[in-house]
Amino acid sequence: MDAVIKVSPEEFDENFFAKIKSLLKYSGTAKVVIEIAERDKKNIVEEPVSEYWAKVNQSIKDIESGRGVVFTMQELDEYLKKNFSE
């Protein structure tokens, strides 16, 4: 599973970490990266343009074929409760 979760400083709390921990509990090979960025910072692509667009197009195909999931924070919370509650 690959996921990008963007949260505001207000959402970045112990509850958020608990949700992430629930996701990681079932993924032995997962990696977590935390990036702190300005809200108005432009997304600077660090890879070649052709590779970037190949990944974007593949992501579009994945979503269109039903192999992707998009969550709001509320939906993520509900998903975790339903699928990963102890």
Backbone as JSON Lines, residues from 0, in Angstrom:
{"i":0,"aa":"M","n":[0.86,-1.18,0.0],"ca":[0.0,0.0,0.0],"c":[0.89,1.22,0.0]}
{"i":1,"aa":"D","n":[0.6,2.15,-0.86],"ca":[1.24,3.46,-0.85],"c":[0.18,4.48,-0.51]}
{"i":2,"aa":"A","n":[0.52,5.43,0.33],"ca":[-0.44,6.46,0.72],"c":[0.28,7.77,0.96]}
{"i":3,"aa":"V","n":[-0.36,8.84,0.58],"ca":[0.1,10.18,0.93],"c":[-1.01,10.79,1.76]}
{"i":4,"aa":"I","n":[-0.67,11.17,2.97],"ca":[-1.65,11.75,3.88],"c":[-1.18,13.14,4.23]}
{"i":5,"aa":"K","n":[-1.96,14.12,3.87],"ca":[-1.61,15.51,4.18],"c":[-2.52,16.0,5.29]}
{"i":6,"aa":"V","n":[-1.92,16.56,6.32],"ca":[-2.7,17.05,7.45],"c":[-2.25,18.45,7.81]}
{"i":7,"aa":"S","n":[-3.15,19.17,8.42],"ca":[-2.82,20.5,8.92],"c":[-2.14,20.35,10.27]}
{"i":8,"aa":"P","n":[-1.47,21.39,10.74],"ca":[-0.87,21.32,12.08],"c":[-1.9,20.98,13.16]}
{"i":9,"aa":"E","n":[-3.12,21.41,12.97],"ca":[-4.16,21.14,13.97],"c":[-4.51,19.66,14.03]}
{"i":10,"aa":"E","n":[-4.41,18.96,12.9],"ca":[-4.75,17.53,12.84],"c":[-3.59,16.64,13.28]}
{"i":11,"aa":"F","n":[-2.39,17.19,13.36],"ca":[-1.19,16.42,13.67],"c":[-1.09,16.26,15.19]}
{"i":12,"aa":"D","n":[-1.72,15.19,15.68],"ca":[-1.77,14.98,17.13],"c":[-1.66,13.49,17.45]}
{"i":13,"aa":"E","n":[-1.84,13.14,18.72],"ca":[-1.72,11.75,19.16],"c":[-2.74,10.85,18.45]}
{"i":14,"aa":"N","n":[-3.93,11.37,18.21],"ca":[-4.97,10.61,17.52],"c":[-4.52,10.25,16.1]}
{"i":15,"aa":"F","n":[-3.9,11.2,15.43],"ca":[-3.38,10.96,14.08],"c":[-2.33,9.86,14.1]}
{"i":16,"aa":"F","n":[-1.39,9.93,15.06],"ca":[-0.37,8.9,15.16],"c":[-0.98,7.53,15.44]}
{"i":17,"aa":"A","n":[-2.02,7.47,16.23],"ca":[-2.69,6.19,16.51],"c":[-3.26,5.6,15.23]}
{"i":18,"aa":"K","n":[-3.82,6.45,14.38],"ca":[-4.37,5.97,13.11],"c":[-3.27,5.41,12.21]}
{"i":19,"aa":"I","n":[-2.16,6.12,12.14],"ca":[-1.03,5.66,11.33],"c":[-0.5,4.34,11.89]}
{"i":20,"aa":"K","n":[-0.39,4.25,13.2],"ca":[0.09,3.02,13.84],"c":[-0.82,1.85,13.51]}
{"i":21,"aa":"S","n":[-2.12,2.08,13.46],"ca":[-3.06,1.02,13.09],"c":[-2.8,0.52,11.68]}
{"i":22,"aa":"L","n":[-2.53,1.43,10.77],"ca":[-2.22,1.03,9.39],"c":[-0.93,0.23,9.32]}
{"i":23,"aa":"L","n":[0.08,0.65,10.06],"ca":[1.39,0.02,9.99],"c":[1.44,-1.35,10.66]}
{"i":24,"aa":"K","n":[0.53,-1.59,11.55],"ca":[0.52,-2.85,12.3],"c":[0.45,-4.05,11.36]}
{"i":25,"aa":"Y","n":[-0.18,-3.9,10.22],"ca":[-0.38,-5.02,9.3],"c":[0.51,-4.95,8.07]}
{"i":26,"aa":"S","n":[1.5,-4.09,8.09],"ca":[2.39,-3.96,6.95],"c":[3.84,-4.01,7.44]}
{"i":27,"aa":"G","n":[4.43,-5.17,7.34],"ca":[5.79,-5.36,7.83],"c":[6.85,-4.65,7.02]}
{"i":28,"aa":"T","n":[6.55,-4.25,5.8],"ca":[7.56,-3.64,4.94],"c":[7.31,-2.15,4.71]}
{"i":29,"aa":"A","n":[6.45,-1.57,5.5],"ca":[6.09,-0.17,5.29],"c":[7.21,0.77,5.72]}
{"i":30,"aa":"K","n":[7.18,1.96,5.15],"ca":[8.11,3.02,5.5],"c":[7.28,4.28,5.68]}
{"i":31,"aa":"V","n":[7.59,5.05,6.72],"ca":[6.87,6.3,6.98],"c":[7.85,7.45,6.77]}
{"i":32,"aa":"V","n":[7.42,8.44,6.0],"ca":[8.21,9.64,5.76],"c":[7.39,10.83,6.22]}
{"i":33,"aa":"I","n":[7.98,11.67,7.04],"ca":[7.29,12.88,7.48],"c":[8.0,14.07,6.86]}
{"i":34,"aa":"E","n":[7.25,14.89,6.15],"ca":[7.79,16.08,5.52],"c":[7.03,17.28,6.06]}
{"i":35,"aa":"I","n":[7.76,18.27,6.5],"ca":[7.12,19.51,6.95],"c":[7.35,20.55,5.87]}
{"i":36,"aa":"A","n":[6.24,21.04,5.31],"ca":[6.33,21.97,4.18],"c":[5.38,23.13,4.41]}
{"i":37,"aa":"E","n":[5.72,24.25,3.87],"ca":[4.84,25.41,3.93],"c":[3.57,25.12,3.15]}
{"i":38,"aa":"R","n":[2.46,25.62,3.61],"ca":[1.18,25.36,2.95],"c":[1.13,25.91,1.53]}
{"i":39,"aa":"D","n":[1.79,27.02,1.29],"ca":[1.73,27.63,-0.04],"c":[2.91,27.24,-0.91]}
{"i":40,"aa":"K","n":[3.74,26.31,-0.44],"ca":[4.9,25.88,-1.19],"c":[4.46,25.17,-2.47]}
{"i":41,"aa":"K","n":[5.08,25.51,-3.56],"ca":[4.8,24.84,-4.83],"c":[5.38,23.43,-4.78]}
{"i":42,"aa":"N","n":[4.73,22.5,-5.44],"ca":[5.23,21.13,-5.51],"c":[6.35,21.08,-6.53]}
{"i":43,"aa":"I","n":[7.56,20.95,-6.05],"ca":[8.73,20.95,-6.93],"c":[9.07,19.5,-7.28]}
{"i":44,"aa":"V","n":[9.04,19.2,-8.55],"ca":[9.32,17.85,-9.01],"c":[10.84,17.65,-9.05]}
{"i":45,"aa":"E","n":[11.3,16.61,-8.38],"ca":[12.73,16.35,-8.32],"c":[13.16,15.24,-9.26]}
{"i":46,"aa":"E","n":[12.24,14.67,-10.01],"ca":[12.55,13.6,-10.94],"c":[12.37,14.13,-12.36]}
{"i":47,"aa":"P","n":[12.89,13.42,-13.34],"ca":[12.7,13.86,-14.73],"c":[11.21,13.98,-15.06]}
{"i":48,"aa":"V","n":[10.89,14.96,-15.87],"ca":[9.5,15.24,-16.22],"c":[8.81,14.01,-16.81]}
{"i":49,"aa":"S","n":[9.51,13.28,-17.67],"ca":[8.9,12.11,-18.31],"c":[8.53,11.04,-17.27]}
{"i":50,"aa":"E","n":[9.39,10.83,-16.27],"ca":[9.09,9.86,-15.21],"c":[7.9,10.33,-14.37]}
{"i":51,"aa":"Y","n":[7.87,11.61,-14.07],"ca":[6.77,12.17,-13.29],"c":[5.43,11.93,-13.99]}
{"i":52,"aa":"W","n":[5.36,12.26,-15.28],"ca":[4.1,12.11,-16.02],"c":[3.75,10.65,-16.22]}
{"i":53,"aa":"A","n":[4.74,9.77,-16.35],"ca":[4.45,8.34,-16.45],"c":[3.78,7.85,-15.17]}
{"i":54,"aa":"K","n":[4.27,8.33,-14.02],"ca":[3.67,7.95,-12.74],"c":[2.26,8.53,-12.58]}
{"i":55,"aa":"V","n":[2.08,9.78,-13.0],"ca":[0.75,10.4,-12.93],"c":[-0.23,9.62,-13.79]}
{"i":56,"aa":"N","n":[0.17,9.31,-15.02],"ca":[-0.72,8.56,-15.92],"c":[-1.02,7.16,-15.38]}
{"i":57,"aa":"Q","n":[-0.04,6.51,-14.78],"ca":[-0.27,5.19,-14.2],"c":[-1.25,5.3,-13.03]}
{"i":58,"aa":"S","n":[-1.1,6.34,-12.22],"ca":[-2.02,6.55,-11.09],"c":[-3.45,6.76,-11.58]}
{"i":59,"aa":"I","n":[-3.6,7.51,-12.65],"ca":[-4.94,7.73,-13.23],"c":[-5.53,6.41,-13.69]}
{"i":60,"aa":"K","n":[-4.73,5.59,-14.38],"ca":[-5.21,4.28,-14.83],"c":[-5.6,3.4,-13.63]}
{"i":61,"aa":"D","n":[-4.78,3.44,-12.58],"ca":[-5.08,2.64,-11.39],"c":[-6.41,3.06,-10.76]}
{"i":62,"aa":"I","n":[-6.63,4.36,-10.63],"ca":[-7.89,4.85,-10.05],"c":[-9.07,4.46,-10.93]}
{"i":63,"aa":"E","n":[-8.92,4.65,-12.25],"ca":[-10.01,4.33,-13.18],"c":[-10.35,2.84,-13.18]}
{"i":64,"aa":"S","n":[-9.36,2.0,-12.92],"ca":[-9.61,0.55,-12.92],"c":[-9.98,0.03,-11.54]}
{"i":65,"aa":"G","n":[-10.15,0.94,-10.59],"ca":[-10.6,0.53,-9.26],"c":[-9.49,0.08,-8.33]}
{"i":66,"aa":"R","n":[-8.24,0.34,-8.66],"ca":[-7.13,-0.1,-7.82],"c":[-6.61,1.0,-6.92]}
{"i":67,"aa":"G","n":[-7.37,2.04,-6.71],"ca":[-6.94,3.12,-5.83],"c":[-8.05,3.5,-4.88]}
{"i":68,"aa":"V","n":[-7.66,4.11,-3.79],"ca":[-8.63,4.54,-2.79],"c":[-8.27,5.95,-2.35]}
{"i":69,"aa":"V","n":[-9.27,6.8,-2.25],"ca":[-9.08,8.16,-1.75],"c":[-9.92,8.31,-0.5]}
{"i":70,"aa":"F","n":[-9.31,8.79,0.58],"ca":[-9.99,8.94,1.86],"c":[-9.94,10.38,2.34]}
{"i":71,"aa":"T","n":[-11.02,10.85,2.95],"ca":[-10.93,12.03,3.79],"c":[-10.43,11.52,5.15]}
{"i":72,"aa":"M","n":[-10.04,12.39,6.05],"ca":[-9.6,11.94,7.36],"c":[-10.73,11.22,8.09]}
{"i":73,"aa":"Q","n":[-11.96,11.67,7.94],"ca":[-13.1,11.01,8.58],"c":[-13.3,9.61,8.0]}
{"i":74,"aa":"E","n":[-13.2,9.49,6.69],"ca":[-13.35,8.19,6.05],"c":[-12.21,7.25,6.46]}
{"i":75,"aa":"L","n":[-11.0,7.79,6.6],"ca":[-9.88,6.98,7.06],"c":[-10.15,6.45,8.46]}
{"i":76,"aa":"D","n":[-10.64,7.3,9.33],"ca":[-10.96,6.89,10.69],"c":[-12.0,5.77,10.68]}
{"i":77,"aa":"E","n":[-13.05,5.91,9.88],"ca":[-14.09,4.88,9.78],"c":[-13.52,3.59,9.21]}
{"i":78,"aa":"Y","n":[-12.67,3.69,8.2],"ca":[-12.04,2.51,7.6],"c":[-11.18,1.77,8.62]}
{"i":79,"aa":"L","n":[-10.39,2.52,9.39],"ca":[-9.54,1.89,10.39],"c":[-10.37,1.2,11.47]}
{"i":80,"aa":"K","n":[-11.42,1.85,11.91],"ca":[-12.28,1.25,12.94],"c":[-12.91,-0.04,12.42]}
{"i":81,"aa":"K","n":[-13.34,-0.02,11.18],"ca":[-14.03,-1.18,10.59],"c":[-13.05,-2.34,10.33]}
{"i":82,"aa":"N","n":[-11.87,-2.03,9.82],"ca":[-10.97,-3.08,9.36],"c":[-9.81,-3.43,10.28]}
{"i":83,"aa":"F","n":[-9.46,-2.54,11.2],"ca":[-8.27,-2.77,12.01],"c":[-8.51,-2.59,13.5]}
{"i":84,"aa":"S","n":[-9.75,-2.63,13.92],"ca":[-10.0,-2.48,15.36],"c":[-9.58,-3.74,16.08]}
{"i":85,"aa":"E","n":[-9.09,-3.55,17.29],"ca":[-8.59,-4.7,18.07],"c":[-9.68,-5.31,18.89]}
